């Protein structure tokens, strides 16, 4: 299975701008240098990566919950992707995940085991060789 997106950049690095298209989701959005390296209001590749890893992580952990025969679950993952622009070339150095889940009858110990399994097996997380991917918080809520 493959999926695609396309991006077009027009102009110089600092004065130009890009257009990103996600056809399956029918999303078209802009990105630019100012948003990535200074202050700006468009998206960035790092924000898109944060979206990719957070959605993958939530789906994967939910799959593990299903394998445990858990029902009425919910997983929220927030990803923070850190880009070190001082490195030449710039490098993504870390991805921090904050996970909050609702999974009735699941113990905290088993929850933490499943979070660790997700961290090591999530397909998108496995793309980030060289960056440290860690889960800074994992919270299991009760009803």
Backbone torsions as a table, in degrees:
resi	resn	phi	psi	omega
1	UNK	NA	134.2	177.0
2	UNK	-132.5	155.3	179.6
3	UNK	-132.5	156.9	-177.9
4	UNK	-137.0	157.6	171.6
5	UNK	-145.1	162.6	177.1
6	UNK	-137.2	152.3	179.4
7	UNK	-140.0	139.4	176.7
8	UNK	-126.6	128.7	176.6
9	UNK	-110.8	131.9	177.5
10	UNK	-122.7	132.1	176.0
11	UNK	97.5	-172.5	179.6
12	UNK	-75.2	168.9	-178.2
13	UNK	-58.0	-51.5	-174.0
14	UNK	-82.6	-30.0	-177.4
15	UNK	-99.3	-15.1	-176.5
16	UNK	-82.7	-174.7	178.8
17	UNK	-153.3	158.7	-179.9
18	UNK	-120.0	160.1	176.3
19	UNK	-128.1	126.2	-177.7
20	UNK	-111.7	135.2	180.0
21	UNK	-124.5	125.9	173.4
22	UNK	-112.3	92.2	-169.1
23	UNK	-64.1	-38.9	-177.8
24	UNK	-63.1	-37.5	179.8
25	UNK	-89.1	-3.5	-177.7
26	UNK	56.2	45.4	-179.5
27	UNK	-114.3	133.3	173.3
28	UNK	-131.0	124.9	-176.7
29	UNK	-143.3	164.0	-178.1
30	UNK	-103.3	158.8	172.5
31	UNK	-148.9	154.7	-178.5
32	UNK	-156.1	171.1	-178.3
33	UNK	-62.0	-43.7	-175.9
34	UNK	-59.8	-41.9	-179.8
35	UNK	-68.6	-33.1	-176.8
36	UNK	-79.7	-40.7	-171.7
37	UNK	-117.3	-8.3	-179.0
38	UNK	-132.1	-124.1	172.7
39	UNK	-124.7	139.0	-179.2
40	UNK	-168.1	177.3	-173.5
41	UNK	-117.5	4.0	177.7
42	UNK	-94.8	174.6	179.3
43	UNK	-75.9	174.2	176.9
44	UNK	-136.0	159.9	174.4
45	UNK	-56.9	-35.4	-179.4
46	UNK	-68.2	-36.6	176.0
47	UNK	-64.5	-39.7	177.8
48	UNK	-65.2	-39.5	176.3
49	UNK	-64.4	-39.2	177.2
50	UNK	-61.3	-41.6	176.7
51	UNK	-63.7	-40.9	-179.6
52	UNK	-65.2	-47.6	-176.7
53	UNK	-72.5	-36.3	-179.8
54	UNK	-68.1	-40.2	178.7
55	UNK	-69.1	-40.1	178.0
56	UNK	-64.3	-44.6	-179.0
57	UNK	-61.1	-45.2	179.7
58	UNK	-63.2	-42.1	179.5
59	UNK	-66.0	-42.3	-177.1
60	UNK	-66.5	-44.4	178.5
61	UNK	-63.7	-37.6	176.4
62	UNK	-62.7	-37.4	176.8
63	UNK	-63.7	-40.8	177.9
64	UNK	-66.5	-35.9	174.1
65	UNK	-61.1	-42.5	178.6
66	UNK	-62.0	-39.5	177.1
67	UNK	-62.8	-24.4	177.7
68	UNK	-88.7	5.2	-178.0
69	UNK	61.3	32.9	177.5
70	UNK	-88.0	141.9	178.4
71	UNK	-123.7	166.5	179.9
72	UNK	55.2	45.3	-179.6
73	UNK	-100.1	161.6	174.8
74	UNK	-150.0	138.9	178.1
75	UNK	-130.3	128.1	173.9
76	UNK	-119.7	126.6	178.5
77	UNK	-124.5	129.0	174.4
78	UNK	-112.5	126.7	-179.3
79	UNK	-111.5	136.3	174.8
80	UNK	-118.6	113.3	-178.3
81	UNK	-98.5	124.4	-178.3
82	UNK	-102.5	123.2	176.9
83	UNK	-109.1	124.1	177.1
84	UNK	-96.6	98.4	-177.4
85	UNK	-74.8	-12.3	-179.9
86	UNK	-78.3	-18.0	176.9
87	UNK	-77.2	149.5	179.0
88	UNK	-117.0	108.8	-4.2
89	UNK	-74.0	165.3	177.2
90	UNK	-55.9	148.7	-174.1
91	UNK	-139.0	139.1	170.4
92	UNK	-76.1	119.0	-173.4
93	UNK	-104.5	-23.6	-177.4
94	UNK	-158.8	151.7	173.2
95	UNK	-133.6	119.6	-179.6
96	UNK	-106.0	129.6	179.7
97	UNK	-113.4	133.9	172.3
98	UNK	-115.2	118.4	-174.3
99	UNK	-115.4	131.4	174.3
100	UNK	-128.6	127.5	-176.5
101	UNK	-132.9	150.5	171.9
102	UNK	-116.8	117.2	-179.0
103	UNK	-148.2	90.7	-178.5
104	UNK	-55.2	140.8	177.3
105	UNK	75.2	-1.6	179.4
106	UNK	-87.6	131.1	178.9
107	UNK	-76.1	157.1	176.7
108	UNK	-61.2	-40.1	179.7
109	UNK	-61.3	-47.1	-179.5
110	UNK	-67.3	-38.2	176.9
111	UNK	-57.9	-48.7	-179.8
112	UNK	-63.5	-35.1	175.3
113	UNK	-62.9	-43.5	-179.3
114	UNK	-68.2	-35.2	175.7
115	UNK	-63.6	-44.5	178.9
116	UNK	-63.4	-39.9	177.8
117	UNK	-63.0	-43.1	178.7
118	UNK	-62.5	-42.5	179.9
119	UNK	-58.4	-38.0	-177.6
120	UNK	-87.0	-19.0	-174.3
121	UNK	-114.0	-12.9	-179.3
122	UNK	-57.2	122.0	-176.1
123	UNK	-56.7	-40.3	-179.3
124	UNK	-70.6	-40.0	178.7
125	UNK	-60.2	-32.7	-179.6
126	UNK	-69.2	-13.2	177.6
127	UNK	-73.5	-22.6	-169.6
128	UNK	-91.0	61.1	176.3
129	UNK	-67.3	131.2	179.3
130	UNK	96.5	-18.8	175.9
131	UNK	-102.1	142.7	177.5
132	UNK	-84.5	119.4	177.4
133	UNK	-105.9	115.8	-179.3
134	UNK	-132.9	153.7	174.9
135	UNK	-101.8	110.5	-176.2
136	UNK	-80.2	-27.1	176.6
137	UNK	-148.3	142.2	176.7
138	UNK	-139.4	113.5	-173.7
139	UNK	-118.8	125.6	174.6
140	UNK	-102.6	122.4	-178.9
141	UNK	-101.5	149.2	177.1
142	UNK	-104.3	158.7	179.8
143	UNK	-76.4	NA	NA
